[in-house]
């Protein structure tokens, strides 16, 4: 498990989550946070009802992990069997 910092550059907020990081050859990293991690990130990065500053995970702006572009996969919140 790795500590990953997600950011929202509109509200100038950040949150740290622990999850595996998958490194790709094209200088990218990808994470698959759990539903509870996505909800917590959204709440801490932008907890304002009706705000449209961010996506499903509350992130806004470029995300990075150790100098690599970070892709946050939020497909867990769309799974039918939760």
matplotlib code that plots the C-alpha trace (Angstrom):
import matplotlib.pyplot as plt

x = [0.0, 1.2, 0.3, -1.2, -2.0, -5.0, -5.5, -8.2, -6.6, -9.8, -10.3, -6.6, -7.3, -5.6, -6.3, -4.0, -5.3, -3.6, -3.9, -1.8, -0.3, 0.2, 3.0, 2.8, 5.5, 4.2, 5.2, 1.8, 0.5, -3.0, -4.9, -8.2, -9.5, -12.4, -15.9, -15.2, -11.9, -13.6, -16.4, -13.9, -11.7, -14.8, -15.9, -12.5, -11.5, -14.8, -17.6, -19.8, -23.2, -23.9, -20.3, -19.2, -15.5, -14.5, -15.3, -16.5, -13.4, -13.2, -10.0, -9.3, -6.1, -3.3, -2.7, 0.8, 2.5, 6.3, 6.6, 4.3, 0.8, -1.7, -4.9, -7.6, -10.1, -13.4, -15.3, -15.9, -18.7, -20.5, -20.4, -23.8, -22.9, -21.8]
y = [0.0, 3.5, 6.9, 8.9, 12.6, 13.8, 17.6, 20.1, 23.3, 25.3, 25.0, 24.5, 21.2, 17.8, 14.4, 11.3, 7.9, 4.5, 2.2, 0.2, 2.3, 0.7, 2.2, 2.3, 2.6, 5.9, 7.9, 7.3, 5.9, 4.6, 3.9, 2.2, 3.6, 1.9, 3.4, 4.6, 6.2, 8.0, 9.3, 10.5, 12.2, 14.0, 15.1, 16.4, 18.0, 19.6, 19.1, 21.9, 20.7, 21.8, 22.8, 21.9, 22.4, 18.7, 15.2, 12.2, 11.9, 15.6, 16.1, 19.1, 20.0, 17.7, 14.8, 13.4, 10.5, 10.6, 12.8, 10.7, 11.7, 10.0, 8.6, 8.1, 5.3, 5.9, 3.0, 1.4, 4.0, 2.9, -0.9, -2.4, -4.9, -2.7]
z = [0.0, -0.9, 0.5, -2.4, -2.1, -4.1, -4.6, -5.5, -6.8, -6.8, -3.0, -2.3, -0.4, -0.3, 1.1, 1.6, 0.9, 1.1, -1.9, -4.4, -7.2, -10.6, -12.7, -16.5, -19.0, -20.4, -17.2, -15.7, -12.5, -11.8, -8.6, -8.0, -4.7, -2.8, -2.6, 0.9, -0.1, -3.0, -0.8, 1.9, -0.8, -2.3, 1.2, 2.2, -1.1, -1.8, 0.8, -0.5, -1.7, -5.3, -6.0, -9.5, -9.0, -9.4, -10.6, -8.7, -6.5, -5.6, -7.5, -9.7, -11.6, -12.5, -10.1, -9.6, -7.9, -7.7, -10.7, -12.8, -14.1, -11.8, -13.1, -10.5, -11.5, -9.8, -11.4, -8.0, -7.3, -10.4, -9.7, -9.3, -6.5, -3.6]

ax = plt.figure().add_subplot(projection="3d")
ax.plot(x, y, z, "-o")
ax.set_aspect("equal")
plt.show()
